[in-house]
Amino acid sequence: MEKIPKRIYTKEFKEEAAQLVLRDGLGPTEAARRLSISMKTLANWVALARHGKPVSTPTARQPVTELEAEVSRLRRELAEMKQERDLLKKATAYFAKDVK
């Protein structure tokens, strides 16, 4: 099962979105709808702008090492195998009931 990637916004986008509410007088709900972002996300940016705090951007992640990638792949594979094993156990039990 794949995770939905987290959306990353630039510092400029965050500042402009907050200014739509603060400077331009656009309602937060309408601004969030126009920008296709969450109301809560925009509210957080507006609150930071009101207090004069800079809107932070996520720090760059460290590259994943080969070993970490292998561990992640193996964990995913193990989880799939466990699901298959459990399904086979249930199927075996189901068909064993019919034979008796």
SULPEJO-V804739 format. One record per residue. RES is the residue in three letters. SS is DSSP state (a for helix, b for strand, c for the rest). OMEGA is omega as a letter, one per 30 degrees, with the letter a starting at -180 (999 if undefined). D_CENTER is the distance of its C-alpha to the mean C-alpha in Angstrom with 1 decimal. Layout:
<<RES	SS	OMEGA	D_CENTER> <RES	SS	OMEGA	D_CENTER>>
//
This chain:
<<MET	c	a	13.2> <GLU	c	l	10.5> <LYS	c	l	6.8> <ILE	c	a	5.3> <PRO	c	l	5.2> <LYS	c	l	4.0> <ARG	c	l	7.3> <ILE	c	a	10.0> <TYR	c	l	13.1> <THR	c	l	16.5> <LYS	a	a	18.7> <GLU	a	l	21.1> <PHE	a	a	18.8> <LYS	a	a	17.8> <GLU	a	l	21.5> <GLU	a	l	22.7> <ALA	a	l	20.4> <ALA	a	a	21.8> <GLN	a	l	25.2> <LEU	a	a	25.1> <VAL	a	a	25.2> <LEU	a	a	27.5> <ARG	c	a	29.9> <ASP	c	l	30.0> <GLY	c	l	29.9> <LEU	c	l	27.4> <GLY	c	a	25.9> <PRO	a	a	22.3> <THR	a	a	21.6> <GLU	a	l	23.2> <ALA	a	l	21.7> <ALA	a	l	18.1> <ARG	a	a	19.2> <ARG	a	a	20.9> <LEU	a	a	18.0> <SER	c	l	15.5> <ILE	c	l	13.2> <SER	c	l	12.6> <MET	a	a	15.9> <LYS	a	l	14.6> <THR	a	l	13.0> <LEU	a	l	16.4> <ALA	a	l	18.3> <ASN	a	l	16.9> <TRP	a	l	18.0> <VAL	a	l	21.3> <ALA	a	l	22.0> <LEU	a	a	21.6> <ALA	a	l	23.9> <ARG	a	a	26.4> <HIS	c	l	26.9> <GLY	c	l	27.3> <LYS	c	l	24.5> <PRO	c	l	22.8> <VAL	c	a	19.2> <SER	c	l	17.5> <THR	c	a	15.4> <PRO	c	l	13.3> <THR	c	a	15.8> <ALA	c	l	16.1> <ARG	c	l	15.1> <GLN	c	a	18.1> <PRO	c	a	18.7> <VAL	c	l	18.4> <THR	c	l	21.9> <GLU	a	a	23.5> <LEU	a	l	23.9> <GLU	a	l	20.3> <ALA	a	l	19.3> <GLU	a	l	22.2> <VAL	a	l	21.3> <SER	a	l	17.7> <ARG	a	a	19.4> <LEU	a	l	22.1> <ARG	a	l	19.9> <ARG	a	a	18.2> <GLU	a	l	21.7> <LEU	a	l	23.1> <ALA	a	l	20.7> <GLU	a	a	21.8> <MET	a	l	25.4> <LYS	a	l	25.3> <GLN	a	l	24.1> <GLU	a	l	26.9> <ARG	a	a	29.4> <ASP	a	l	28.7> <LEU	a	l	29.2> <LEU	a	l	32.4> <LYS	a	a	33.7> <LYS	a	l	33.3> <ALA	a	l	34.9> <THR	a	l	37.7> <ALA	a	l	38.4> <TYR	a	a	38.5> <PHE	a	l	41.0> <ALA	a	l	43.0> <LYS	a	a	43.7> <ASP	a	a	45.2> <VAL	a	a	47.5> <LYS	c	999	49.3>>
//
